[in-house]
Amino acid sequence: MVDKRYSRNIKALSEAETKALHEKKVCVVGLGGLGGYVVEILARIGVLNITAVDYDVFDPSNLNRQLFSTEPYLNRAKTEGAIERIKHVNPAVRINAVKEKFTESNAVSILQNHDCVVDALDNIQTRLLLEDACEKANIPLVHGSIAGWYGQVASIFPGEKLLGKIYKNTKKEKGGEKELGNLPFTASTIASIQAAETVKILCGRSVIRKALIQIDLLDMEIQTVHL
């Protein structure tokens, strides 16, 4: 018998898949525009073990798009916002809050024992570090990034090294968001696609491999670029 909380998931997800989600562990690295939405969607769908990684605090510029960002939480840790919010959304979820900067020295120890990792970071070099750490820990990674009206998502399995191809030869720290900004509907859209890809990976369903999904919300176009 499925908990009534998840009853509307049934038909789209089987009871066995719902049970599997309860037992899986996901690590979301970054709790900003993408990460907040990803954590909440996963909590609502029934992923009960979530590690949330972010060392930063909320500031006023976050209020336009970050789900956990509210005026009472300004200057408070983003991990605190995640814990409080999810407590009210689904108290069965165990949030392992890691208020640390994600670095080469702690990367593998943070990621180990998870079934999937979500890239919700805001800079290129740390994304590349995250991909390398997932490779070492043998864990699939769901990448996402946004810039203005545009975003991209990729599901990356050990051995594929897609981010190394996407950001090959770049010396930039930030992507296009530095010039184009970050819009709330772009963040929620890309985060939703990331969450969907994560759920498919956790349930053993097929995902698009070795490809980058590009979303243009201005002209409403989606294209898949195979790498």
MOGI-V383330 format. One record per run of one state. SS is the DSSP state (H for helix, E for strand, L for the rest). FROM is the first residue (numbers start at 0). LEN is the number of residues. If there is no record, write none. Layout:
BEGIN
SS/FROM/LEN ; SS/FROM/LEN
END
This chain:
BEGIN
L/0/3 ; H/3/6 ; E/9/1 ; L/10/2 ; E/12/1 ; L/13/1 ; H/14/9 ; L/23/1 ; E/24/5 ; L/29/3 ; H/32/13 ; L/45/3 ; E/48/5 ; L/53/3 ; E/56/2 ; L/58/1 ; H/59/3 ; L/62/8 ; H/70/3 ; E/73/1 ; L/74/2 ; E/76/1 ; H/77/12 ; L/89/4 ; E/93/5 ; L/98/8 ; H/106/5 ; L/111/4 ; E/115/4 ; L/119/4 ; H/123/14 ; L/137/2 ; E/139/9 ; L/148/1 ; E/149/7 ; L/156/5 ; H/161/5 ; L/166/10 ; H/176/4 ; L/180/1 ; E/181/1 ; L/182/1 ; H/183/20 ; L/203/5 ; E/208/1 ; L/209/1 ; E/210/6 ; L/216/4 ; E/220/6 ; L/226/1
END
